[in-house]
Amino acid sequence: MADDQDPETDPHRWRVLAVCLAAGFITLLDVSIVNVAMPSIQQALDASPATLQLVVAGYTLAFGLVLVPAGRLGDAGHRRGLFLAGLAAFALASLAAGLAPNDEWLAVARLVQGGCAGIVSPQVTGYIQQEFRGFERARAFGMFGAVVGVATAIGPLLGGLLIQVFGEENGWRWVFGINVPIVAVVLVAAARTMPRPVVGQRRALDLVGLVGVAATTVAFMTPFVLTTGSGDSPARWWFLALAAALGAATVWWEHRFERRGEDPVLSPDVLGLRSFRFGALLGLAYFAGFTSVFLVVTLFLQNDLGLSALQAGLVGLPFAVASGISALASGRAVSRWGRPVVAVALVVVVVGLAGTDLAIRIIGDEKGHTLLLCCVVATTQCVAGAGSGLVIAPNQTLTLQEVPVRQAGVAGSMLQVGQRVGSALGISAVLSVYYGSRAGGASGATSVGRGLLITIGLVLCALVVALLDARRRAAGSRGEDADAPRAEREAA
């Protein structure tokens, strides 16, 4: 805390949360808002498929690269400075992207933009851990979960609206430029609101560990970011071997650093928590399926059905609305029922995605049924959104509930690294299947259907993890209940 007040009685914490949610929204919005702008960017800048892929996935790559170092630096007492500097740099990178004279400039600006977002994001989760306790923390993460779901799902709609208003030629520039005035307002509020670090809070930094984690992350994600279709070079998969070697070296260093009595980046206290391991794995699997849905469905709606960017965005609006509403109720739900809430919600997501898959396969190739298809897909996406809102925030709450506050930033960033890696994996797999199917002569509906099967499989993997964790937690509760009478007898 920035002062001596109890976080549960300090009203200042809600203003801090409001600023955090605004910052989280704008940085997560840029993950998906660019999807509907791809055709306009390709036409305006004569961009190659590889560069377009980097514009989309490079943001995620840079985002994941800096998460853990930024989280660790935040825990070391630099949270306020990183939050403000990251937001300011994000605005400048957005301006550079909006003014890009060519596709290479745009790709570089997106990399910088993603890195700045990765600096801000762990400070958001760190502040929530720092400022809230108990049920209020679950409630705060519920609000953050609503922001995550809405920002990801509503991005295509906002992007389409901007392109509709400013035209195909320059509308894509406003997709990036709109960030500048919004971030300026958030920056002013943050400078007045965000707590200052407590004197004596700063700790020695594990610089070797920071570099090792960052290098391992980028080496692991690179081959998936470079995946654009069936013609890709197989040599890119050697990056996975490099990632394994870097990861092993980093783990060795971290053990050595800890034996010297220092505080390593990959904290054994955090990694030793089974609740954290289960939650991180669930988040990776879910984001691999969840994030790729919007991209592949948007591609189909625009490229195959001929919808405008705005029309394609409107189809995804019900997901955003349903996700936001259910996420707001998730704090109370997870406090009462725990992990089973996430398991049930994942089943709902699978039902919604399966409905989307069937609708596109059955109606997608039929001429004259575009309106019917859009209505059905919007309905099934609404179902998936209602489930998604009860997955993201509750999983965040359950994953971080046992993490010490002093490690909140790095734990939150490690969780988000899993989410960003999952997003890269999912987008890579789904796009490879989609473009590979199209290259093989399959229809757009069939190609999207095959991609959606992968997303459903990934969400089912998340469901398996949720069920295993729910079983573990239930067994632990029964063990505690069984130990209670024994302890009472021994005390007597």
C-alpha positions as semicolon CSV with decimal commas, in nm:
position;residue;x (nm);y (nm);z (nm)
1;M;0,000;0,000;0,000
2;A;0,101;0,355;-0,057
3;D;-0,009;0,451;0,291
4;D;-0,096;0,296;0,621
5;Q;-0,469;0,268;0,568
6;D;-0,639;-0,070;0,552
7;P;-0,711;-0,140;0,184
8;E;-1,063;-0,256;0,271
9;T;-1,153;0,083;0,422
10;D;-0,955;0,317;0,197
11;P;-1,191;0,464;-0,067
12;H;-0,891;0,571;-0,275
13;R;-0,856;0,213;-0,398
14;W;-1,163;0,243;-0,623
15;R;-1,013;0,540;-0,804
16;V;-0,695;0,338;-0,853
17;L;-0,904;0,053;-0,993
18;A;-1,086;0,285;-1,234
19;V;-0,756;0,406;-1,379
20;C;-0,625;0,049;-1,399
21;L;-0,935;-0,069;-1,585
22;A;-0,909;0,218;-1,833
23;A;-0,542;0,139;-1,899
24;G;-0,613;-0,233;-1,925
25;F;-0,897;-0,172;-2,170
26;I;-0,700;0,040;-2,414
27;T;-0,396;-0,192;-2,420
28;L;-0,606;-0,508;-2,462
29;L;-0,831;-0,343;-2,720
30;D;-0,536;-0,320;-2,958
31;V;-0,503;-0,699;-2,960
32;S;-0,820;-0,732;-3,171
33;I;-0,912;-0,388;-3,308
34;V;-0,663;-0,427;-3,591
35;N;-0,829;-0,745;-3,727
36;V;-1,092;-0,567;-3,937
37;A;-0,836;-0,317;-4,065
38;M;-0,622;-0,580;-4,238
39;P;-0,783;-0,550;-4,583
40;S;-0,753;-0,169;-4,573
41;I;-0,389;-0,183;-4,457
42;Q;-0,301;-0,435;-4,726
43;Q;-0,452;-0,215;-4,996
44;A;-0,317;0,117;-4,868
45;L;0,040;0,005;-4,798
46;D;0,065;-0,288;-5,041
47;A;0,162;-0,501;-4,742
48;S;0,284;-0,858;-4,781
49;P;0,110;-1,145;-4,595
50;A;0,417;-1,189;-4,372
51;T;0,414;-0,822;-4,273
52;L;0,040;-0,831;-4,206
53;Q;0,093;-1,131;-3,980
54;L;0,360;-0,937;-3,793
55;V;0,124;-0,640;-3,754
56;V;-0,130;-0,871;-3,587
57;A;0,091;-1,116;-3,398
58;G;0,393;-0,889;-3,340
59;Y;0,190;-0,695;-3,087
60;T;0,129;-1,017;-2,893
61;L;0,494;-1,119;-2,925
62;A;0,628;-0,793;-2,783
63;F;0,352;-0,790;-2,521
64;G;0,460;-1,130;-2,391
65;L;0,830;-1,047;-2,414
66;V;0,829;-0,775;-2,148
67;L;0,555;-0,901;-1,913
68;V;0,769;-1,083;-1,658
69;P;1,053;-0,826;-1,646
70;A;0,797;-0,547;-1,611
71;G;0,610;-0,734;-1,339
72;R;0,929;-0,800;-1,145
73;L;1,038;-0,438;-1,173
74;G;0,695;-0,330;-1,052
75;D;0,722;-0,555;-0,747
76;A;1,064;-0,403;-0,678
77;G;0,903;-0,064;-0,617
78;H;0,883;0,082;-0,967
79;R;0,512;0,015;-1,034
80;R;0,397;0,377;-1,056
81;G;0,685;0,486;-1,280
82;L;0,642;0,190;-1,514
83;F;0,267;0,245;-1,534
84;L;0,304;0,611;-1,633
85;A;0,601;0,563;-1,865
86;G;0,442;0,261;-2,034
87;L;0,121;0,452;-2,104
88;A;0,306;0,754;-2,243
89;A;0,521;0,537;-2,471
90;F;0,212;0,342;-2,580
91;A;0,050;0,667;-2,698
92;L;0,362;0,766;-2,894
93;A;0,384;0,421;-3,057
94;S;0,014;0,442;-3,149
95;L;0,076;0,780;-3,313
96;A;0,370;0,634;-3,506
97;A;0,153;0,344;-3,625
98;G;-0,121;0,579;-3,738
99;L;0,128;0,788;-3,938
100;A;0,310;0,488;-4,090
101;P;0,422;0,560;-4,451
102;N;0,482;0,191;-4,530
103;D;0,414;-0,157;-4,396
104;E;0,761;-0,202;-4,242
105;W;0,717;0,117;-4,036
106;L;0,377;-0,006;-3,921
107;A;0,513;-0,347;-3,818
108;V;0,789;-0,187;-3,609
109;A;0,544;0,055;-3,449
110;R;0,318;-0,236;-3,356
111;L;0,610;-0,417;-3,192
112;V;0,689;-0,109;-2,983
113;Q;0,320;-0,064;-2,905
114;G;0,293;-0,423;-2,783
115;G;0,602;-0,387;-2,567
116;C;0,458;-0,076;-2,402
117;A;0,130;-0,258;-2,338
118;G;0,329;-0,539;-2,178
119;I;0,487;-0,288;-1,940
120;V;0,148;-0,151;-1,830
121;S;-0,045;-0,477;-1,798
122;P;0,136;-0,640;-1,501
123;Q;0,114;-0,314;-1,310
124;V;-0,266;-0,333;-1,345
125;T;-0,288;-0,679;-1,187
126;G;-0,022;-0,581;-0,934
127;Y;-0,224;-0,280;-0,821
128;I;-0,538;-0,494;-0,785
129;Q;-0,349;-0,745;-0,568
130;Q;-0,194;-0,461;-0,370
131;E;-0,507;-0,255;-0,307
132;F;-0,774;-0,521;-0,247
133;R;-0,831;-0,822;-0,020
134;G;-1,080;-1,108;0,005
135;F;-1,417;-1,070;-0,166
136;E;-1,333;-0,719;-0,284
137;R;-1,031;-0,857;-0,470
138;A;-1,258;-1,110;-0,643
139;R;-1,496;-0,827;-0,728
140;A;-1,211;-0,614;-0,866
141;F;-1,083;-0,902;-1,078
142;G;-1,442;-0,954;-1,195
143;M;-1,443;-0,598;-1,326
144;F;-1,103;-0,655;-1,484
145;G;-1,232;-0,975;-1,644
146;A;-1,522;-0,778;-1,791
147;V;-1,270;-0,535;-1,939
148;V;-1,062;-0,820;-2,087
149;G;-1,362;-0,986;-2,249
150;V;-1,523;-0,666;-2,375
151;A;-1,197;-0,516;-2,505
152;T;-1,109;-0,831;-2,698
153;A;-1,457;-0,883;-2,842
154;I;-1,552;-0,521;-2,914
155;G;-1,225;-0,439;-3,090
156;P;-1,348;-0,543;-3,436
157;L;-1,665;-0,335;-3,391
158;L;-1,477;-0,019;-3,292
159;G;-1,226;-0,075;-3,570
160;G;-1,505;-0,121;-3,822
161;L;-1,680;0,194;-3,698
162;L;-1,363;0,401;-3,738
163;I;-1,308;0,269;-4,091
164;Q;-1,672;0,340;-4,174
165;V;-1,648;0,699;-4,048
166;F;-1,306;0,791;-4,190
167;G;-1,313;0,575;-4,503
168;E;-1,118;0,273;-4,626
169;E;-0,814;0,477;-4,726
170;N;-0,745;0,649;-4,392
171;G;-0,980;0,478;-4,147
172;W;-0,718;0,220;-4,053
173;R;-0,489;0,502;-3,936
174;W;-0,751;0,610;-3,683
175;V;-0,762;0,253;-3,550
176;F;-0,424;0,337;-3,398
177;G;-0,455;0,714;-3,366
178;I;-0,767;0,697;-3,148
179;N;-0,545;0,570;-2,866
180;V;-0,363;0,902;-2,833
181;P;-0,639;1,123;-2,684
182;I;-0,774;0,838;-2,471
183;V;-0,433;0,760;-2,321
184;A;-0,374;1,131;-2,259
185;V;-0,683;1,144;-2,037
186;V;-0,584;0,823;-1,856
187;L;-0,231;0,957;-1,801
188;V;-0,358;1,273;-1,632
189;A;-0,582;1,067;-1,404
190;A;-0,301;0,821;-1,329
191;A;-0,055;1,095;-1,235
192;R;-0,305;1,223;-0,977
193;T;-0,426;0,885;-0,850
194;M;-0,173;0,602;-0,857
195;P;-0,004;0,528;-0,520
196;R;0,361;0,612;-0,473
197;P;0,598;0,331;-0,365
198;V;0,662;0,274;0,003
199;V;1,011;0,378;0,116
200;G;1,225;0,068;0,156
201;Q;1,008;-0,140;-0,076
202;R;1,272;-0,163;-0,351
203;R;1,470;-0,486;-0,369
204;A;1,773;-0,608;-0,563
205;L;1,692;-0,713;-0,919
206;D;1,778;-1,045;-1,083
207;L;1,892;-0,895;-1,413
208;V;2,018;-1,225;-1,557
209;G;1,685;-1,387;-1,476
210;L;1,494;-1,099;-1,635
211;V;1,690;-1,131;-1,959
212;G;1,664;-1,511;-1,955
213;V;1,286;-1,513;-1,912
214;A;1,239;-1,250;-2,183
215;A;1,467;-1,433;-2,429
216;T;1,297;-1,767;-2,363
217;T;0,955;-1,612;-2,418
218;V;1,042;-1,450;-2,749
219;A;1,223;-1,762;-2,877
220;F;0,919;-1,976;-2,795
221;M;0,664;-1,740;-2,952
222;T;0,860;-1,648;-3,267
223;P;0,784;-1,958;-3,480
224;F;0,413;-1,920;-3,415
225;V;0,420;-1,551;-3,502
226;L;0,601;-1,639;-3,828
227;T;0,335;-1,893;-3,925
228;T;0,126;-1,750;-4,211
229;G;0,036;-2,050;-4,426
230;S;0,145;-2,373;-4,590
231;G;0,444;-2,209;-4,762
232;D;0,625;-2,116;-4,441
233;S;0,982;-2,234;-4,389
234;P;1,008;-2,529;-4,146
235;A;1,337;-2,383;-4,019
236;R;1,138;-2,151;-3,792
237;W;1,066;-2,442;-3,557
238;W;1,433;-2,443;-3,452
239;F;1,338;-2,149;-3,235
240;L;1,165;-2,399;-3,005
241;A;1,496;-2,579;-2,946
242;L;1,655;-2,243;-2,868
243;A;1,370;-2,168;-2,628
244;A;1,424;-2,500;-2,450
245;A;1,797;-2,432;-2,410
246;L;1,739;-2,077;-2,287
247;G;1,469;-2,196;-2,050
248;A;1,693;-2,463;-1,899
249;A;1,976;-2,214;-1,854
250;T;1,740;-1,963;-1,692
251;V;1,605;-2,221;-1,446
252;W;1,962;-2,322;-1,354
253;W;2,053;-1,959;-1,291
254;E;1,740;-1,898;-1,084
255;H;1,819;-2,191;-0,852
256;R;2,173;-2,062;-0,814
257;F;2,049;-1,707;-0,748
258;E;1,807;-1,831;-0,482
259;R;2,078;-2,036;-0,305
260;R;2,272;-1,710;-0,263
261;G;1,981;-1,577;-0,059
262;E;1,854;-1,347;-0,335
263;D;1,501;-1,304;-0,473
264;P;1,480;-1,466;-0,822
265;V;1,239;-1,368;-1,100
266;L;1,087;-1,717;-1,122
267;S;0,990;-1,731;-0,757
268;P;0,979;-2,085;-0,614
269;D;0,711;-1,957;-0,375
270;V;0,484;-1,877;-0,669
271;L;0,571;-2,173;-0,892
272;G;0,531;-2,404;-0,593
273;L;0,163;-2,311;-0,557
274;R;-0,053;-2,577;-0,722
275;S;-0,336;-2,326;-0,753
276;F;-0,107;-2,103;-0,960
277;R;0,016;-2,386;-1,184
278;F;-0,335;-2,511;-1,259
279;G;-0,464;-2,159;-1,324
280;A;-0,175;-2,065;-1,551
281;L;-0,222;-2,382;-1,759
282;L;-0,596;-2,323;-1,784
283;G;-0,538;-1,963;-1,894
284;L;-0,293;-2,071;-2,163
285;A;-0,535;-2,326;-2,310
286;Y;-0,837;-2,098;-2,290
287;F;-0,673;-1,795;-2,449
288;A;-0,539;-2,018;-2,727
289;G;-0,899;-2,098;-2,818
290;F;-1,071;-1,775;-2,713
291;T;-0,855;-1,519;-2,895
292;S;-0,839;-1,692;-3,232
293;V;-1,219;-1,712;-3,271
294;F;-1,261;-1,343;-3,349
295;L;-0,986;-1,336;-3,610
296;V;-1,098;-1,636;-3,815
297;V;-1,470;-1,549;-3,801
298;T;-1,395;-1,188;-3,899
299;L;-1,186;-1,307;-4,195
300;F;-1,475;-1,522;-4,313
301;L;-1,737;-1,250;-4,274
302;Q;-1,530;-0,992;-4,465
303;N;-1,348;-1,200;-4,725
304;D;-1,612;-1,463;-4,803
305;L;-1,944;-1,295;-4,728
306;G;-1,837;-0,946;-4,834
307;L;-1,938;-0,772;-4,512
308;S;-1,790;-0,434;-4,431
309;A;-1,558;-0,392;-4,135
310;L;-1,841;-0,236;-3,933
311;Q;-2,088;-0,512;-4,018
312;A;-1,837;-0,781;-3,925
313;G;-1,775;-0,605;-3,594
314;L;-2,147;-0,589;-3,517
315;V;-2,172;-0,968;-3,539
316;G;-1,926;-0,996;-3,251
317;L;-2,100;-0,733;-3,035
318;P;-2,329;-0,982;-2,852
319;F;-2,021;-1,170;-2,730
320;A;-1,881;-0,850;-2,580
321;V;-2,208;-0,752;-2,412
322;A;-2,275;-1,098;-2,267
323;S;-1,914;-1,136;-2,153
324;G;-1,918;-0,800;-1,977
325;I;-2,245;-0,871;-1,795
326;S;-2,146;-1,218;-1,674
327;A;-1,798;-1,100;-1,570
328;L;-1,951;-0,838;-1,340
329;A;-2,132;-1,119;-1,156
330;S;-1,826;-1,345;-1,150
331;G;-1,674;-1,206;-0,829
332;R;-1,964;-1,316;-0,611
333;A;-1,998;-1,646;-0,799
334;V;-1,634;-1,749;-0,759
335;S;-1,632;-1,647;-0,392
336;R;-1,926;-1,877;-0,329
337;W;-1,859;-2,178;-0,554
338;G;-1,492;-2,157;-0,655
339;R;-1,345;-2,355;-0,944
340;P;-1,671;-2,535;-1,046
341;V;-1,795;-2,196;-1,172
342;V;-1,512;-2,194;-1,428
343;A;-1,580;-2,554;-1,532
344;V;-1,950;-2,489;-1,596
345;A;-1,867;-2,166;-1,780
346;L;-1,623;-2,350;-2,008
347;V;-1,900;-2,594;-2,101
348;V;-2,116;-2,295;-2,198
349;V;-1,833;-2,156;-2,412
350;V;-1,796;-2,491;-2,591
351;V;-2,170;-2,498;-2,662
352;G;-2,155;-2,147;-2,808
353;L;-1,851;-2,222;-3,025
354;A;-2,001;-2,549;-3,146
355;G;-2,314;-2,359;-3,245
356;T;-2,103;-2,108;-3,438
357;D;-1,919;-2,390;-3,613
358;L;-2,240;-2,569;-3,714
359;A;-2,407;-2,250;-3,833
360;I;-2,117;-2,157;-4,060
361;R;-2,083;-2,510;-4,197
362;I;-2,456;-2,546;-4,271
363;I;-2,549;-2,194;-4,385
364;G;-2,213;-2,039;-4,474
365;D;-2,199;-2,155;-4,836
366;E;-2,568;-2,092;-4,907
367;K;-2,635;-1,793;-5,130
368;G;-2,882;-1,534;-5,005
369;H;-2,864;-1,642;-4,640
370;T;-2,605;-1,392;-4,517
371;L;-2,845;-1,211;-4,283
372;L;-2,970;-1,538;-4,134
373;L;-2,615;-1,661;-4,082
374;C;-2,509;-1,338;-3,913
375;C;-2,808;-1,354;-3,676
376;V;-2,737;-1,715;-3,583
377;V;-2,364;-1,653;-3,533
378;A;-2,439;-1,346;-3,322
379;T;-2,669;-1,560;-3,104
380;T;-2,418;-1,841;-3,059
381;Q;-2,145;-1,588;-2,988
382;C;-2,369;-1,438;-2,720
383;V;-2,384;-1,780;-2,553
384;A;-2,005;-1,817;-2,574
385;G;-1,960;-1,467;-2,434
386;A;-2,184;-1,538;-2,135
387;G;-1,960;-1,831;-2,050
388;S;-1,636;-1,646;-2,120
389;G;-1,716;-1,375;-1,867
390;L;-1,726;-1,643;-1,597
391;V;-1,391;-1,791;-1,704
392;I;-1,131;-1,514;-1,726
393;A;-1,187;-1,318;-1,404
394;P;-1,262;-1,618;-1,176
395;N;-0,955;-1,798;-1,306
396;Q;-0,745;-1,489;-1,234
397;T;-0,885;-1,470;-0,881
398;L;-0,833;-1,841;-0,806
399;T;-0,485;-1,846;-0,960
400;L;-0,354;-1,548;-0,762
401;Q;-0,544;-1,594;-0,435
402;E;-0,250;-1,757;-0,253
403;V;0,022;-1,535;-0,403
404;P;0,191;-1,296;-0,154
405;V;0,123;-0,929;-0,227
406;R;0,497;-0,854;-0,261
407;Q;0,505;-1,093;-0,561
408;A;0,173;-0,984;-0,711
409;G;0,322;-0,814;-1,016
410;V;0,552;-1,093;-1,127
411;A;0,286;-1,360;-1,057
412;G;0,028;-1,168;-1,257
413;S;0,276;-1,118;-1,540
414;M;0,367;-1,489;-1,544
415;L;-0,003;-1,568;-1,572
416;Q;-0,038;-1,322;-1,859
417;V;0,267;-1,463;-2,036
418;G;0,078;-1,792;-2,048
419;Q;-0,223;-1,611;-2,191
420;R;-0,015;-1,432;-2,456
421;V;0,166;-1,755;-2,548
422;G;-0,172;-1,925;-2,572
423;S;-0,300;-1,649;-2,800
424;A;0,002;-1,686;-3,028
425;L;-0,036;-2,064;-3,038
426;G;-0,407;-2,050;-3,109
427;I;-0,387;-1,782;-3,378
428;S;-0,100;-1,967;-3,547
429;A;-0,280;-2,301;-3,546
430;V;-0,616;-2,165;-3,660
431;L;-0,472;-1,943;-3,935
432;S;-0,257;-2,231;-4,063
433;V;-0,564;-2,454;-4,089
434;Y;-0,776;-2,179;-4,244
435;Y;-0,526;-2,071;-4,509
436;G;-0,418;-2,430;-4,571
437;S;-0,777;-2,534;-4,634
438;R;-0,836;-2,242;-4,868
439;A;-0,517;-2,323;-5,059
440;G;-0,641;-2,681;-5,093
441;G;-0,962;-2,566;-5,259
442;A;-1,198;-2,585;-4,961
443;S;-1,477;-2,330;-4,931
444;G;-1,458;-2,044;-4,683
445;A;-1,724;-2,201;-4,461
446;T;-1,544;-2,536;-4,453
447;S;-1,210;-2,369;-4,380
448;V;-1,352;-2,165;-4,092
449;G;-1,529;-2,471;-3,957
450;R;-1,200;-2,660;-3,943
451;G;-1,037;-2,369;-3,764
452;L;-1,321;-2,351;-3,512
453;L;-1,279;-2,721;-3,434
454;I;-0,929;-2,637;-3,311
455;T;-1,063;-2,358;-3,090
456;I;-1,321;-2,595;-2,944
457;G;-1,052;-2,854;-2,875
458;L;-0,838;-2,597;-2,696
459;V;-1,129;-2,483;-2,478
460;L;-1,198;-2,849;-2,396
461;C;-0,835;-2,878;-2,279
462;A;-0,901;-2,585;-2,047
463;L;-1,212;-2,765;-1,921
464;V;-1,008;-3,075;-1,834
465;V;-0,766;-2,860;-1,633
466;A;-1,057;-2,692;-1,454
467;L;-1,210;-3,028;-1,359
468;L;-0,877;-3,159;-1,230
469;D;-0,825;-2,848;-1,019
470;A;-1,182;-2,862;-0,888
471;R;-1,124;-3,224;-0,787
472;R;-0,796;-3,131;-0,615
473;R;-0,960;-2,847;-0,423
474;A;-1,253;-3,067;-0,319
475;A;-1,014;-3,337;-0,195
476;G;-0,823;-3,076;0,002
477;S;-1,142;-2,949;0,163
478;R;-1,248;-3,301;0,260
479;G;-0,903;-3,360;0,408
480;E;-0,929;-3,047;0,620
481;D;-1,278;-3,147;0,737
482;A;-1,154;-3,495;0,830
483;D;-0,858;-3,355;1,023
484;A;-1,075;-3,125;1,233
485;P;-1,236;-3,394;1,460
486;R;-0,898;-3,563;1,504
487;A;-0,741;-3,236;1,615
488;E;-1,027;-3,178;1,859
489;R;-0,981;-3,526;2,012
490;E;-0,605;-3,475;2,047
491;A;-0,663;-3,137;2,211
492;A;-0,902;-3,300;2,460
